[in-house]
């Protein structure tokens, strides 16, 4: 390695060394010569302030409790103006790769500093830098075959749990906004997913402006449900430049009339969306928002409690119950006033699996965390094990490295691993990357 290794190193390598104590701790002392004993490493801090909090150290025979700050060079302390920031007054140790200048606290006393460049296995750093410089989308692609199956499966489990918890966290914001109403939250989460990414935001806005309790008052009349949903979506009038399409369409005229009445009755005028909020371009007709809204209406027509539907059935039963068809009109129309010669399909297998993966499973995970009931987390992962793996570019990359992707449990884990570990090259947060780095000779 060059003498200027700190110029090419990334600070996260030092975080890794400190967090896992991967350095030689023989006769450990600060750069000032004081004996150093690490009692408690501390916890990584993701907010403002020092890098680690709740650390405990014995420096020169005196116990200290506070924060640890990490830099490549000690001079970075001054460069970042920490000596003028009160958030760093509680720092008890400065961990650096290179101690290029002495650093003082705000009160003028020397900052205890630990230099790691003479205590670190440089082969680990070389291995890490080699992965970072690899142009493959998977930084460890060239060495992946040498990783044990246990390590791969362990990291996949970690990645999946992170993915599920992140999705559950997003749903939790809905739950809080809905004053912990699980039915309303389930309805809104499902609505957003019915938009299938392209129209997820207008679908969510629609559900937030059209409360479930209003729809449930009319759950036994599919026409009134369609009038409310399609009317509030602004889709009962077709394209603004072609509104004559529905002039002789009796069913649409009926829905328009019902919507005007119901919208006034429930004071929904201010939350109505416009046609322009929705995307039709580059969508298969079966995914048009008009069709999806008609299917959504059919689902609410058939099941008064979406929460019970999702939480009280095994996967096979739930998948069968989700096989619903929209009303007769929307089986012959993709848009207002235009008949299609081919029958418009209902919710297919792919759409049902999408709903389970992206709505039902995160809801189960959220419920498990909120209620402290592990069985719902087990049910969520069980659902994923019952669903066939997706087929996309990311998964084909993993299969090219020899991984067998058996089901949605595997595919969801590998999508997370690719997007949030491999692409940003967070190899030090990945047990696969760490295992490869540690293959180099380490200190005992």
C-alpha positions as semicolon CSV with decimal commas, in nm:
position;residue;x (nm);y (nm);z (nm)
1;X;0,000;0,000;0,000
2;X;0,109;0,355;-0,068
3;X;0,203;0,585;0,215
4;X;-0,096;0,800;0,121
5;X;-0,346;0,523;0,184
6;X;-0,568;0,756;0,387
7;X;-0,627;0,959;0,070
8;X;-0,802;0,663;-0,096
9;X;-0,956;0,498;0,210
10;X;-1,319;0,544;0,303
11;X;-1,418;0,632;0,656
12;X;-1,664;0,343;0,676
13;X;-1,365;0,107;0,690
14;X;-1,261;0,270;1,019
15;X;-1,620;0,244;1,146
16;X;-1,601;-0,126;1,065
17;X;-1,271;-0,167;1,248
18;X;-1,395;0,015;1,559
19;X;-1,741;-0,145;1,574
20;X;-1,604;-0,502;1,556
21;X;-1,271;-0,421;1,723
22;X;-1,078;-0,563;1,429
23;X;-0,737;-0,425;1,522
24;X;-0,442;-0,520;1,738
25;X;-0,527;-0,424;2,097
26;X;-0,192;-0,532;2,246
27;X;-0,062;-0,264;2,488
28;X;-0,327;-0,026;2,358
29;X;-0,262;0,341;2,426
30;X;-0,354;0,686;2,300
31;X;-0,118;0,896;2,088
32;X;-0,048;1,091;2,409
33;X;0,087;0,769;2,564
34;X;-0,199;0,699;2,808
35;X;-0,300;0,331;2,851
36;X;-0,638;0,264;2,687
37;X;-0,889;-0,006;2,777
38;X;-1,211;-0,031;2,574
39;X;-1,494;-0,132;2,806
40;X;-1,785;-0,063;2,572
41;X;-1,754;0,020;2,199
42;X;-2,081;0,215;2,193
43;X;-2,365;0,232;1,944
44;X;-2,344;0,370;1,588
45;X;-2,513;0,710;1,571
46;X;-2,717;0,773;1,255
47;X;-2,825;1,127;1,352
48;X;-2,621;1,443;1,400
49;X;-2,325;1,441;1,638
50;X;-2,041;1,197;1,697
51;X;-2,019;0,861;1,516
52;X;-2,064;0,639;1,826
53;X;-2,252;0,711;2,145
54;X;-2,275;0,537;2,485
55;X;-1,909;0,433;2,474
56;X;-1,716;0,346;2,791
57;X;-1,337;0,365;2,814
58;X;-1,061;0,346;3,071
59;X;-0,799;0,607;2,977
60;X;-0,496;0,629;3,202
61;X;-0,682;0,457;3,485
62;X;-0,983;0,693;3,470
63;X;-1,326;0,569;3,355
64;X;-1,494;0,777;3,085
65;X;-1,844;0,755;2,937
66;X;-1,941;0,944;2,623
67;X;-1,898;0,955;2,244
68;X;-1,638;0,838;1,995
69;X;-1,566;1,031;1,675
70;X;-1,395;0,870;1,375
71;X;-1,189;1,039;1,100
72;X;-0,932;0,937;0,843
73;X;-0,692;1,206;0,971
74;X;-0,692;1,379;1,307
75;X;-0,683;1,716;1,125
76;X;-1,035;1,642;0,995
77;X;-1,157;1,735;1,345
78;X;-1,064;2,098;1,282
79;X;-1,155;2,084;0,913
80;X;-1,510;1,986;1,013
81;X;-1,521;2,258;1,280
82;X;-1,599;2,009;1,557
83;X;-1,403;2,218;1,806
84;X;-1,676;2,483;1,770
85;X;-1,974;2,246;1,778
86;X;-2,131;2,177;2,119
87;X;-2,262;1,844;1,985
88;X;-1,902;1,715;2,006
89;X;-1,824;1,830;2,361
90;X;-1,901;1,480;2,490
91;X;-1,641;1,305;2,270
92;X;-1,404;1,101;2,488
93;X;-1,193;0,942;2,210
94;X;-1,092;1,040;1,857
95;X;-1,027;0,728;1,644
96;X;-0,822;0,800;1,330
97;X;-0,625;0,618;1,066
98;X;-0,346;0,875;1,080
99;X;-0,266;1,118;1,359
100;X;-0,125;1,401;1,145
101;X;-0,172;1,683;1,400
102;X;-0,259;1,708;1,772
103;X;-0,625;1,798;1,830
104;X;-0,767;2,004;2,115
105;X;-1,110;2,006;2,272
106;X;-1,316;2,326;2,283
107;X;-1,172;2,397;2,631
108;X;-0,814;2,368;2,500
109;X;-0,731;2,029;2,655
110;X;-0,577;1,754;2,434
111;X;-0,826;1,518;2,268
112;X;-0,739;1,153;2,349
113;X;-0,666;0,992;2,011
114;X;-0,624;0,634;1,891
115;X;-0,429;0,582;1,567
116;X;-0,513;0,259;1,378
117;X;-0,277;0,248;1,080
118;X;-0,007;0,057;1,270
119;X;-0,260;-0,176;1,436
120;X;-0,464;-0,287;1,132
121;X;-0,418;-0,587;0,907
122;X;-0,344;-0,412;0,578
123;X;-0,447;-0,720;0,380
124;X;-0,803;-0,655;0,496
125;X;-0,783;-0,301;0,363
126;X;-0,642;-0,425;0,032
127;X;-0,925;-0,676;-0,001
128;X;-1,184;-0,410;0,078
129;X;-1,038;-0,162;-0,171
130;X;-1,025;-0,434;-0,435
131;X;-1,399;-0,493;-0,394
132;X;-1,472;-0,120;-0,409
133;X;-1,276;-0,083;-0,732
134;X;-1,446;-0,384;-0,894
135;X;-1,663;-0,268;-1,184
136;X;-1,900;-0,562;-1,151
137;X;-2,246;-0,471;-1,018
138;X;-2,186;-0,727;-0,743
139;X;-1,854;-0,609;-0,591
140;X;-1,759;-0,959;-0,474
141;X;-1,874;-1,134;-0,794
142;X;-1,528;-1,275;-0,868
143;X;-1,503;-1,432;-0,522
144;X;-1,869;-1,514;-0,463
145;X;-1,832;-1,884;-0,544
146;X;-1,588;-1,918;-0,254
147;X;-1,838;-1,793;0,006
148;X;-1,997;-2,067;0,216
149;X;-2,364;-2,147;0,165
150;X;-2,430;-2,070;0,531
151;X;-2,286;-1,719;0,491
152;X;-2,498;-1,655;0,182
153;X;-2,819;-1,779;0,343
154;X;-2,748;-1,586;0,663
155;X;-2,706;-1,261;0,472
156;X;-3,016;-1,329;0,265
157;X;-3,216;-1,372;0,586
158;X;-3,078;-1,042;0,718
159;X;-3,155;-0,861;0,392
160;X;-3,509;-0,996;0,381
161;X;-3,585;-0,892;0,739
162;X;-3,450;-0,544;0,665
163;X;-3,668;-0,521;0,352
164;X;-3,979;-0,631;0,539
165;X;-3,911;-0,397;0,831
166;X;-3,852;-0,102;0,597
167;X;-4,183;-0,168;0,421
168;X;-4,359;-0,210;0,756
169;X;-4,210;0,120;0,875
170;X;-4,363;0,301;0,576
171;X;-4,699;0,147;0,658
172;X;-4,664;0,253;1,017
173;X;-4,679;0,618;0,909
174;X;-5,019;0,541;0,755
175;X;-5,130;0,363;1,072
176;X;-5,039;0,665;1,285
177;X;-5,213;0,907;1,047
178;X;-5,520;0,684;1,069
179;X;-5,513;0,693;1,450
180;X;-5,416;0,325;1,458
181;X;-5,722;0,217;1,261
182;X;-5,609;-0,113;1,107
183;X;-5,904;-0,141;0,868
184;X;-5,847;0,205;0,721
185;X;-5,472;0,144;0,700
186;X;-5,524;-0,190;0,524
187;X;-5,760;-0,023;0,277
188;X;-5,513;0,257;0,198
189;X;-5,214;0,022;0,173
190;X;-5,405;-0,203;-0,067
191;X;-5,522;0,096;-0,270
192;X;-5,166;0,219;-0,313
193;X;-5,056;-0,124;-0,429
194;X;-5,344;-0,145;-0,677
195;X;-5,168;0,138;-0,860
196;X;-4,880;-0,102;-0,932
197;X;-4,605;0,164;-0,898
198;X;-4,708;0,378;-1,197
199;X;-5,034;0,494;-1,037
200;X;-4,960;0,418;-0,673
201;X;-4,960;0,782;-0,559
202;X;-5,297;0,884;-0,710
203;X;-5,445;0,558;-0,580
204;X;-5,324;0,644;-0,229
205;X;-5,455;1,001;-0,257
206;X;-5,790;0,865;-0,372
207;X;-5,818;0,630;-0,074
208;X;-5,717;0,904;0,171
209;X;-5,983;1,137;0,032
210;X;-6,251;0,867;0,016
211;X;-6,278;0,704;0,361
212;X;-6,343;0,333;0,382
213;X;-6,644;0,393;0,606
214;X;-6,815;0,572;0,316
215;X;-6,753;0,282;0,079
216;X;-6,872;0,027;0,334
217;X;-7,209;0,202;0,355
218;X;-7,256;0,098;-0,008
219;X;-7,063;-0,229;-0,014
220;X;-7,370;-0,427;-0,125
221;X;-7,412;-0,222;-0,446
222;X;-7,123;-0,259;-0,689
223;X;-7,252;0,028;-0,905
224;X;-7,241;0,274;-0,617
225;X;-6,890;0,156;-0,526
226;X;-6,778;0,214;-0,883
227;X;-6,951;0,553;-0,888
228;X;-6,764;0,658;-0,574
229;X;-6,422;0,522;-0,671
230;X;-6,418;0,607;-1,041
231;X;-6,598;0,935;-0,983
232;X;-6,361;1,051;-0,710
233;X;-6,074;0,944;-0,934
234;X;-6,206;1,176;-1,206
235;X;-6,222;0,888;-1,455
236;X;-6,596;0,874;-1,527
237;X;-6,567;1,142;-1,794
238;X;-6,289;0,995;-2,006
239;X;-6,021;1,213;-2,163
240;X;-6,106;1,584;-2,136
241;X;-6,062;1,622;-2,513
242;X;-6,290;1,327;-2,590
243;X;-6,575;1,353;-2,343
244;X;-6,834;1,273;-2,610
245;X;-6,729;0,906;-2,594
246;X;-6,971;0,832;-2,312
247;X;-7,264;1,045;-2,435
248;X;-7,469;0,740;-2,535
249;X;-7,328;0,509;-2,266
250;X;-7,616;0,448;-2,027
251;X;-7,408;0,272;-1,761
252;X;-7,154;0,552;-1,739
253;X;-7,433;0,812;-1,730
254;X;-7,582;0,622;-1,434
255;X;-7,246;0,619;-1,253
256;X;-7,201;0,991;-1,317
257;X;-7,545;1,063;-1,171
258;X;-7,476;0,844;-0,868
259;X;-7,140;1,008;-0,813
260;X;-7,287;1,358;-0,820
261;X;-7,543;1,257;-0,558
262;X;-7,300;1,064;-0,333
263;X;-7,022;1,320;-0,366
264;X;-7,259;1,592;-0,246
265;X;-7,403;1,371;0,028
266;X;-7,060;1,292;0,178
267;X;-6,903;1,629;0,091
268;X;-6,631;1,474;-0,125
269;X;-6,605;1,750;-0,385
270;X;-6,278;1,890;-0,250
271;X;-6,095;1,557;-0,263
272;X;-6,186;1,457;-0,618
273;X;-5,890;1,389;-0,846
274;X;-5,868;1,477;-1,216
275;X;-5,808;1,258;-1,520
276;X;-5,464;1,416;-1,558
277;X;-5,351;1,264;-1,227
278;X;-5,352;0,917;-1,384
279;X;-5,107;0,752;-1,620
280;X;-5,223;0,534;-1,910
281;X;-4,921;0,562;-2,140
282;X;-4,703;0,251;-2,180
283;X;-4,939;0,045;-1,965
284;X;-5,097;-0,278;-2,076
285;X;-5,474;-0,215;-2,100
286;X;-5,534;-0,470;-1,822
287;X;-5,336;-0,236;-1,592
288;X;-5,530;0,080;-1,682
289;X;-5,641;0,260;-1,363
290;X;-6,004;0,231;-1,476
291;X;-5,981;-0,148;-1,475
292;X;-5,786;-0,158;-1,149
293;X;-6,043;0,066;-0,978
294;X;-6,324;-0,158;-1,100
295;X;-6,140;-0,459;-0,953
296;X;-6,082;-0,268;-0,630
297;X;-6,456;-0,195;-0,614
298;X;-6,533;-0,565;-0,670
299;X;-6,300;-0,662;-0,385
300;X;-6,469;-0,423;-0,140
301;X;-6,808;-0,541;-0,267
302;X;-6,715;-0,899;-0,184
303;X;-6,528;-0,847;0,146
304;X;-6,639;-0,596;0,407
305;X;-6,322;-0,645;0,613
306;X;-5,999;-0,643;0,413
307;X;-5,807;-0,675;0,740
308;X;-5,983;-1,004;0,824
309;X;-5,936;-1,125;0,468
310;X;-5,559;-1,075;0,486
311;X;-5,501;-1,188;0,844
312;X;-5,723;-1,494;0,884
313;X;-5,631;-1,720;0,594
314;X;-5,341;-1,931;0,477
315;X;-5,178;-1,840;0,147
316;X;-5,369;-2,081;-0,078
317;X;-5,705;-1,976;0,063
318;X;-5,619;-1,607;0,039
319;X;-5,494;-1,637;-0,317
320;X;-5,816;-1,810;-0,417
321;X;-6,031;-1,544;-0,249
322;X;-5,843;-1,271;-0,435
323;X;-5,936;-1,422;-0,771
324;X;-6,212;-1,168;-0,833
325;X;-6,363;-1,032;-1,153
326;X;-6,478;-0,676;-1,205
327;X;-6,839;-0,594;-1,301
328;X;-6,980;-0,685;-1,644
329;X;-6,923;-0,337;-1,789
330;X;-6,552;-0,340;-1,706
331;X;-6,514;-0,688;-1,850
332;X;-6,587;-0,534;-2,192
333;X;-6,429;-0,189;-2,145
334;X;-6,076;-0,072;-2,069
335;X;-6,181;0,293;-2,070
336;X;-6,505;0,490;-2,061
337;X;-6,727;0,447;-2,367
338;X;-6,496;0,220;-2,566
339;X;-6,591;-0,147;-2,600
340;X;-6,315;-0,405;-2,641
341;X;-6,370;-0,720;-2,850
342;X;-6,178;-0,935;-2,600
343;X;-6,290;-0,997;-2,245
344;X;-6,096;-0,790;-1,990
345;X;-5,941;-1,031;-1,737
346;X;-5,990;-1,011;-1,363
347;X;-5,711;-1,018;-1,106
348;X;-5,458;-1,268;-1,236
349;X;-5,200;-1,479;-1,056
350;X;-4,922;-1,223;-1,101
351;X;-5,134;-0,939;-0,963
352;X;-5,244;-1,148;-0,667
353;X;-4,885;-1,242;-0,585
354;X;-4,790;-0,874;-0,612
355;X;-5,066;-0,781;-0,366
356;X;-4,953;-1,047;-0,118
357;X;-4,584;-0,954;-0,143
358;X;-4,626;-0,577;-0,129
359;X;-4,938;-0,532;0,085
360;X;-5,028;-0,838;0,288
361;X;-4,677;-0,937;0,395
362;X;-4,573;-0,586;0,514
363;X;-4,902;-0,554;0,702
364;X;-4,839;-0,884;0,878
365;X;-4,488;-0,773;0,970
366;X;-4,615;-0,440;1,103
367;X;-4,886;-0,612;1,306
368;X;-4,630;-0,857;1,448
369;X;-4,407;-0,568;1,560
370;X;-4,691;-0,351;1,694
371;X;-4,858;-0,633;1,886
372;X;-4,548;-0,831;1,975
373;X;-4,687;-1,146;1,814
374;X;-4,415;-1,341;1,635
375;X;-4,662;-1,574;1,465
376;X;-4,760;-1,301;1,217
377;X;-4,396;-1,257;1,113
378;X;-4,374;-1,632;1,060
379;X;-4,694;-1,619;0,854
380;X;-4,548;-1,337;0,643
381;X;-4,232;-1,530;0,560
382;X;-4,443;-1,842;0,504
383;X;-4,646;-1,653;0,242
384;X;-4,325;-1,559;0,060
385;X;-4,210;-1,921;0,062
386;X;-4,537;-2,017;-0,112
387;X;-4,495;-1,767;-0,396
388;X;-4,286;-1,829;-0,705
389;X;-3,979;-1,608;-0,738
390;X;-4,003;-1,300;-0,956
391;X;-3,818;-1,297;-1,287
392;X;-3,621;-0,978;-1,343
393;X;-3,277;-0,845;-1,432
394;X;-3,152;-0,839;-1,071
395;X;-3,239;-1,201;-1,006
396;X;-3,083;-1,313;-1,332
397;X;-2,756;-1,154;-1,216
398;X;-2,765;-1,358;-0,894
399;X;-2,851;-1,675;-1,083
400;X;-2,550;-1,605;-1,304
401;X;-2,338;-1,628;-0,988
402;X;-2,477;-1,974;-0,915
403;X;-2,754;-1,888;-0,668
404;X;-3,077;-2,084;-0,695
405;X;-3,373;-1,851;-0,645
406;X;-3,650;-2,085;-0,532
407;X;-3,933;-1,854;-0,420
408;X;-4,032;-1,499;-0,329
409;X;-3,854;-1,534;0,006
410;X;-3,527;-1,569;-0,185
411;X;-3,607;-1,315;-0,455
412;X;-3,714;-1,042;-0,213
413;X;-3,397;-1,098;-0,009
414;X;-3,174;-1,079;-0,316
415;X;-3,344;-0,768;-0,450
416;X;-3,276;-0,600;-0,115
417;X;-2,918;-0,725;-0,109
418;X;-2,855;-0,591;-0,459
419;X;-3,024;-0,252;-0,412
420;X;-2,912;-0,162;-0,061
421;X;-2,580;-0,340;-0,015
422;X;-2,420;-0,423;-0,352
423;X;-2,515;-0,119;-0,560
424;X;-2,399;0,137;-0,296
425;X;-2,103;-0,098;-0,221
426;X;-2,183;-0,132;0,148
427;X;-1,966;-0,442;0,168
428;X;-1,876;-0,375;0,530
429;X;-2,244;-0,398;0,627
430;X;-2,278;-0,732;0,450
431;X;-2,167;-1,054;0,618
432;X;-2,065;-1,191;0,278
433;X;-1,832;-0,895;0,220
434;X;-1,697;-0,914;0,575
435;X;-1,627;-1,287;0,542
436;X;-1,424;-1,223;0,227
437;X;-1,229;-0,940;0,391
438;X;-1,154;-1,157;0,694
439;X;-1,017;-1,434;0,476
440;X;-0,697;-1,236;0,478
441;X;-0,464;-1,323;0,767
442;X;-0,594;-1,147;1,078
443;X;-0,453;-1,054;1,412
444;X;-0,526;-1,315;1,674
